[in-house]
Amino acid sequence: GEDVEQSLFLSVREGDSSVINCTYTDSSSTYLYWYKQEPGAGLQLLTYIFSNMDMKQDQRLTVLLNKKDKHLSLRIADTQTGDSAIYFCAEGSYGGSQGNLIFGKGTKLSVKP
Amino acid sequence: EAQVTQNPRYLITVTGKKLTVTCSQNMNHEYMSWYRQDPGLGLRQIYYSMNVEVTDKGDVPEGYKVSRKEKRNFPLILESPSPNQTSLYFCASSVGARTEAFFGQGTRLTVV
């Protein structure tokens, strides 16, 4: 079946950039999502990118998509302690597609002061 | 405010005692689903519903039931909870099965 993979842990120092990577297998994906889960909370949509885009920037967040390699990354510039959370990558699509939104297992980002 | 509301947030129960976790959304979404989150396993889908009176099994449905009598509500029922159902549960809703999902705050269930 379709799959989304991401590394489980990432540790960075405050002020550095964080890069969280994700690979997916479904070539019909239209949207790629990044969700953030803070401790004790539910998942919240952080950002997303359409599959016909290569890059999307939103303040400190940069999403890069390599559709040929089915590789997605989330870069957080000037990482802060408040960025410590679990980040989930997910792939989906619109328009009568079969199946469900597919999530990766999540990458736990730890930010050291 | 658009939201998905789950209750209770925390629940400790004993093996075999039936329980229901409620989920309600105010976005008129057709698609709703339940996930459980366990360390190292990520999110695993338990059940989903494409619309009222339409439900189907996800990846880990054993030991769970759901119902969708109204569009806004999608309760998760554990008829006879067991310790291996101790987990963090999330309800989610979306326009479609593979579109942006909105999550509830989670229910931390402990079965002793």
Boltz contact constraints between the chains, C-beta under 6 A:
constraints:
  - contact:
      token1: [A, 42]
      token2: [B, 90]
      max_distance: 6.0
  - contact:
      token1: [A, 42]
      token2: [B, 103]
      max_distance: 6.0
  - contact:
      token1: [A, 42]
      token2: [B, 104]
      max_distance: 6.0
  - contact:
      token1: [A, 42]
      token2: [B, 105]
      max_distance: 6.0
  - contact:
      token1: [A, 42]
      token2: [B, 106]
      max_distance: 6.0
  - contact:
      token1: [A, 43]
      token2: [B, 103]
      max_distance: 6.0
  - contact:
      token1: [A, 45]
      token2: [B, 100]
      max_distance: 6.0
  - contact:
      token1: [A, 92]
      token2: [B, 98]
      max_distance: 6.0
  - contact:
      token1: [A, 92]
      token2: [B, 99]
      max_distance: 6.0
  - contact:
      token1: [A, 93]
      token2: [B, 98]
      max_distance: 6.0
  - contact:
      token1: [A, 97]
      token2: [B, 98]
      max_distance: 6.0
  - contact:
      token1: [A, 100]
      token2: [B, 97]
      max_distance: 6.0
  - contact:
      token1: [A, 101]
      token2: [B, 98]
      max_distance: 6.0
  - contact:
      token1: [A, 101]
      token2: [B, 101]
      max_distance: 6.0
  - contact:
      token1: [A, 103]
      token2: [B, 43]
      max_distance: 6.0
  - contact:
      token1: [A, 105]
      token2: [B, 42]
      max_distance: 6.0
  - contact:
      token1: [A, 106]
      token2: [B, 42]
      max_distance: 6.0
